[in-house]
Amino acid sequence: MRAIVYTKYGSFDVLKLKKIPTPTPNDHEVLVKIHATTVTTAGLANVSGKPFIARIFSPHLGLRRPKTTILGVELAGEVTASGKDVTRFKVGDQIFAEPETGAFAEYICIPESGLLALKPADATYEEAAAGCDAFLTAMPFLRDAGGIKSGQRVLINGASASIGTAAVQIAKHFGAEVTGVCSTSNVELVKSLGADYVIEYTKEDFTRSGKTYDIIFDVVAKSSFSRCKRSLAEDGVYLCTFPTPGTLLPRPGKKKARFIATGLRPPADRLKDLQSLKELMEAGVIRTVIDRRYPMEKIAEAHRYVATGHKKGNVVITIIEGS
Ligand SMILES: NC(=O)c1ccc[n+]([C@@H]2O[C@H](COP(=O)([O-])OP(=O)(O)OC[C@H]3O[C@@H](n4cnc5c(N)ncnc54)[C@H](OP(=O)(O)O)[C@@H]3O)[C@@H](O)[C@H]2O)c1
């Protein structure tokens, strides 16, 4: 099979398209023919191996070279073989999944107990693949760390980001009044996702508007708890995807700041959320936003684009054309 392999840290050009043996599933695994995967912003650091401290904490990174040679954390595809003890899936099932790594390839083996579910019926493989990571991040932030409730005022800073586009739709689904913060070119996109109000960060600083919110979800970590504090309601909560002293240190007062590493949540909880994403996509509550599509050969270019920090929603790697 073809796969994007990397054996050393460096610029995005260390990602090489190679032919390697197709894996064989063990008794508890399914073999998935991948149709589409994505390049995520969080995944960029794996290529450079920076910051260095990540090499100590990530099971996929070694101190001198990567331990895992195939990156890619979300995918959609078709089950083409299954181990003898597999009961949840059968050959021909269309699935979407968030493996820990290994999605930059034509095939992957995934344990049937892993983070995979039947693909939302009407979604394309590309749409399904691009939904996993954003939803599995935005949902626990808003629901678990934010305790979102109907009628609350919620601000999403970075509403055009991958996680932001999911967060706007999830917050609306919970019945919140949603304000999305984005640049001028993304106003229509953010409105189309259901945001009640849009603030253009290029024209206005939401922390100085005098308005307050029950939840401020700083998806792109461009603000801080101390800057947002005055924009939080009395018992409001500031959520940030990136750990900062403001989110890690205990604080006096009712206003809270929280960070969670969503990938470290219990696997059973994550699987439940993936299954609920299928239902929400089928019900038309959540849709994925795809900015650009690249073939496997242009994986380095796709990473360079994601690294600009200006993608709208998601960047897909199309493994099988017409997915
Ligand atoms: N904690 C966790 O468990 C977890 C899990 C997954 C990801 N993450 C992290 O979450 C972060 C967000 O990831 P993502 O993939 O959603 O981001 P992304 O899609 O790469 O963000 C790009 C978007 O951010 C917008 N943006 C840039 N500057 C902005 C600003 N000052 N104000 C508002 N919007 C701005 C850009 O719009 P313009 O082009 O208009 O500027 C663009 O649409 C990453 O740092 C990632 O590592 C954390």
The ligand as a Gaussian input file, in Angstrom:
#p B3LYP/6-31G(d) Opt

LIG

0 1
 N       -6.982000      20.541000      24.109000
 C       -7.191000      19.600000      23.231000
 O       -7.508000      18.448000      23.577000
 C       -7.043000      19.889000      21.759000
 C       -7.482000      18.942000      20.809000
 C       -7.366000      19.246000      19.458000
 C       -6.787000      20.458000      19.067000
 N       -6.329000      21.342000      20.019000
 C       -5.768000      22.641000      19.652000
 O       -6.846000      23.483000      19.308000
 C       -6.353000      24.580000      18.543000
 C       -7.316000      24.910000      17.435000
 O       -7.258000      23.918000      16.437000
 P       -8.087000      24.081000      15.099000
 O       -7.630000      22.989000      14.203000
 O       -9.504000      24.222000      15.383000
 O       -7.530000      25.477000      14.587000
 P       -7.395000      25.966000      13.079000
 O       -8.530000      25.415000      12.295000
 O       -6.042000      25.692000      12.582000
 O       -7.524000      27.562000      13.244000
 C       -7.490000      28.316000      12.093000
 C       -8.587000      29.344000      12.160000
 O       -8.328000      30.242000      13.250000
 C       -8.749000      31.533000      12.842000
 N       -8.024000      32.582000      13.568000
 C       -6.711000      32.879000      13.443000
 N       -6.396000      33.911000      14.257000
 C       -7.521000      34.242000      14.921000
 C       -7.838000      35.224000      15.905000
 N       -6.923000      36.077000      16.373000
 N       -9.088000      35.282000      16.365000
 C      -10.034000      34.441000      15.912000
 N       -9.811000      33.503000      14.962000
 C       -8.563000      33.400000      14.472000
 C       -8.436000      31.585000      11.373000
 O       -9.273000      32.507000      10.735000
 P       -8.651000      33.737000       9.842000
 O       -7.946000      33.095000       8.717000
 O       -9.840000      34.493000       9.440000
 O       -7.733000      34.468000      10.745000
 C       -8.700000      30.150000      10.898000
 O      -10.009000      29.979000      10.372000
 C       -4.965000      24.156000      18.066000
 O       -4.008000      24.873000      18.807000
 C       -4.908000      22.675000      18.418000
 O       -3.593000      22.263000      18.691000
 C       -6.461000      21.060000      21.345000

